[in-house]
Amino acid sequence: MRTLISQSQLEAGVRDLAAQLNQQYDGRPLTVLGVLTGSVVLLADLIRQLEMPLRVGVLQARSYRGEATSPGELVVNIDLMPAVEGCDVLLLDDIFDTGRTLDELVRRMHTCGAASVRSMVLLTKVGRCEVEYCPDYSAFDIPNEFVVGYGLDYDDHYRNLPFVAALDPDEIAAGAQ
């Protein structure tokens, strides 16, 4: 396991994301929707730094299952999220990889009647995008490696790491310890 982004770098990145949102929304109400499960750490850290009136909710979208290290079919569950009709919505996700998840979620929010939809990710994998959509906000660009920590997992392990690390292929082959 190799550290890509330290705890202090993550803290600074989240502060920067919050500052951008505070400036963009300038006190206007915002509905922040975290994409489960990877965004929970980012969601908790980010919302405590936001200065506008907030509604916070979650939705479930996943394309990785278990020990998979590349995306599969996208499964979305919006049953847990609040109504977004007429609201400014921020979709918050851990990583922008192929882009298929956020692209689909943005479309769904518009279908649900959101007044506006923006997206924010902690990490963007360089050179992996398969769609025209790009997140509105991103804290860090990373190489095309499988990463864990700060909410990101491998087979439900490593989410609690306070940094972001790349797993090397031997670690992935050996499985999570």
N, C-alpha and C positions, 0 to 999 in steps of 0.2 A: 504494500500500500504506500502510495506516494502522495504527500500533501500538495494540493494545487492552490488552495486558497485558505489562508490561516484564519483563525478566529477573529483577530483584530481587523483583517481585511474584510471579512464578512460584516462585522459591525459597521465599518466605514461605508461599505457598499449599501447596506440597508438604510443608514442615515441619509445617504445621497438619494436613494429612491424615495424616501419619505419627503425630503426637501423638494424634490421635483413634483410630487403629488400635491404637497401643501401649496406650492406656487400655482400649479395648474388649476386646482379646484378652488383656491382662494376663499375658503369658508363655505362653499356650496356643499350640500349633502352628497354623500357617496355611499354606494352599496359595494362592499368588498366581498367577493366570492372566492374563497380558497378552494383549489382543486385538491381533493383528498387523494392520497394521504401525504404526498411529498411536500406540500406547501405549508403544513401546519406550523413548523418552526418559523419559517419566514413570515407567515400570517401573524403569529403571536408577537414577533419582534417588530414588525412593520406598524401594526395598528396602534401600538403604544406611542408611536412618534407622529401620528397624524393629528392634525389640528381641526379638521372639519367634522361636522356631525356625521356619524357612521352608522350604518347597519352592516353587520357581519354575518355571513352565511357560508355554507360549504356545498359543494357538489362533488360527485364522484365521476372520475373519468380515468380510465386506465387502458394502456396498450401493452404494458409489460406485466407478465404474470410469473410469480415464483422466481425461478432461476433464469428466466429469459434475459438476454442482454441486448436484444434488438426488438423494436416494436412489432406488435402483432395487430389484431383487429381491435379497433377502438370501441370500448363499452362505456356508455355515459348514463348516469343516474342523476336526475335533477330533483328528485323527490325531497331532498333535504334542504334545498335552497329556498329563500324567501321569494315572494312575488317581486318581479323586477319591472313590471309595466310602469312606464313613465320615469324610471330612475336612471341616474348615471351609474353605470356599473364598471367596476374594475375586476377583471379576472386575474387571479394571482396563481401562478404555477411555479414549480421548482425549476424546471428545465425546458428549454425550447430545443428539441432534437430535430425531428422531421418536420414539425410544425402542424402535423395533422390534427393533434388534439386541440390546440388553441384555435386553429382555423374553424373547426367544427363547433367549438363552444361559442365563439363569437357569433357565428350564424344562428345558433340556438338562442342566444340572448336577444338578438334582433327579432327573431320569431316570437319570443316571449314579450315583446313590446318595450324593451329597454330604450330609453331616450338616447343614450349614448353608451358605447362599449369600448373600453380600452383594456389592454392586457399588459401585465408585468410579469417578468420572470427573473429569477435569481441568476440563472446560467443560460447562455446560448452556445450550443455546439456549432463551431465554425464549419461551414461546408456541408452540412447535413440537411438543410431545408429542402423539402419536396413540394412546397406550396408557395404561392405568391405572398401570402400573409406573413408579416413580421411583427413581433411584439412591439408595443409602444414604448416600453421601458425594459431595460435589461441591465443588471449590475455588472456581470462579468461574461466575457467571451472565453470559452475553453476549447481545447483540442477535442477531436473525436475519440474520446476514451470513455470507458464505463466508470461513472463516478458515484461516490457514496458520501454520506455525512450530511449534517444540517438538514435532515428530513429525507434525503435520498437514501434508497436502500438497495440491497441485493438480497433477495429472498427474505425480506423483512428483517434484515440485520443491518447494523451500522447507522440507522437513522439518528441516533443520539450523539454521534460524533460532533464536536463543536467546530469542526473544520470540514472542508470538502477535499476528498482524496480520490485518486484514480486507483482502481484495482487492476493489477496486472493480470494477463491471461492465465498465469499459473494459479493465482489466488482464486480466480473465477472457476477454473477447472477443479480445484480442490474443494470448492464450496465454502460457504460462510462458516466461520468457526465461532 
